[in-house]
């Protein structure tokens, strides 16, 4: 290594092992979306997903079985509902509470649901029982249940629309398509869109994918997020292998790439070595870059050297961007080894991305070292972006040092003014 590389490596080493931030420059992942799924679907028991692998909706036999169970028990009387409400509120543990809740939901009808809602109206919107109740209400009452949420302070319309879309996909889609964006008061269509996709994914991943692919063709900026929602549903229902097969079967394009990215992350969480073998088989795929990015995002912080060795074995420019999360993850656990590896890399697109990973992970621990690394990026546009990322941390961690450095940083004057003004 030359003197410049030795100095840079030494700076990185000073940051120690206490790195707290990961590489998060890709769109939101299925893991993140899975946590947010609960806003709409709650526990899986109230939103059964049948035959996800085949893309089929709930079978007629399953529907008949549900109907028979409800018919045998019948709708709840007001008196029984009050008793169950007391049991629910005063339950001596989660199992007893769940049993009361299950009987309430089993006895729900379009006629008694509004009265039943009073038993859950005190709960916060993020409570799983609150969400599950509204999902079930949407299943039995459709539009009526959804519209009730327009006059409530809680965020309940998304969960209700998800239930409706699960029970009657065509009607729910038609209702959503007919919403007036200029209505007064306006309807939060972006929020409802997510609820609709959650419900469609429960009914049929294939149906949900068709809906989201159409969004993508229309230029919807949230289409990637929506395909991630479906990936999360398939993953929970069928596991990592099923999610991988589903994603690979989507039509070519960016949305397929994002679905494969989510599937790749799930594969690594299940078995890193098997995930690498699967991804290697897709190294010539049109979305190979997305697959590799997903692999290294999960593998880098688990076993940085192994992740990088795997990337090196591919030797493909299509996977160059995956060096970012690979080195960003490695730097969390062994910053010195990661920085030495990058310092030894020849100038290349792969090295530029690798530096981006180091900077992202290291910038808050040692912003001065981060800007040194960013300046070694050869691509002008990428260097500016990564340098700006490092500069944001520099200005906040060391205002005086950053103010002295900025005039000669090479960043545009407008960017410098924004940074010194404290605006993100």
Secondary structure, DSSP 8 states (H G I E B T S, - for coil): --HHHHHHHHHHHTTTT--------SS--HHHHHHHHTTTS-SGGGS---STTTT----HHHHHHHHHHHHHH----HHHHHHHHHHHHT-SSHHHHHHHHHHHHHT--TTTHHHHHTTTTTS-TT-HHHHHHHHHHHHHHTHHHHHHGGGSSSS-HHHHHHHHHHH-HHHHHHHHHT--TT-SS---HHHHHHHHHHHHHHH-HHHHHHHHHHHHHTT-TTHHHHHHHHHHHHHHHHHHHHHHHHHHTS-SSHHHHHHHHHHHHHHHHH-HHHHHHHHHHTTTSTTHHHHHHHHHHHHTTT-HHHHHHHHHHH--GGGTTHHHHHHHHHHHH-HHHHHHHHHHS-SSHHHHHHHHHHHHHHTTT-HHHHHHHHTT--SHHHHHHHHHHHHHHHHHH-HHHHHHHHTTS---HHHHHHHHTT--
